[in-house]
Amino acid sequence: MDQEKLSERNQEWDNLSAAEKRGLSKLKKRVKSGEILIIKTDKSGKLGVISKEKYLEMGQTEAKKDRKIERGEFKKVEKAINDHTRMICKIVNEKATVTWREY
């Protein structure tokens, strides 16, 4: 490991107690294994721990209200959004760069 990275890592851990270091290591292992996710909460902006299954369930709850659209409608809406964004940027005297992708 690079000496600079090792130094940064040691500074990261310096303000933690031994128990906190063990807890952080365990959390990192569980995140890496995919057992849990650490997310920023919507309302308070704090961190939350949630199972992957629960996270997917929460997403389905939000997505069930969505309607499917055809590719043509998607392209039409995308173009309108890009056009509006470009005009807003011109109004505030900023340059808009749009990268077009073919789907």
ABEGO torsion letter per residue (X at the ends): XBAAAAAAAAAAAAABBAAAAAAAAAAAAAAAAGABBBBBBAAAGBBBBBBAAAAAAAAAAAAAABBBBBAAAAAAAAAAAAAAAAAAAAAAGBBBBBBBBBX
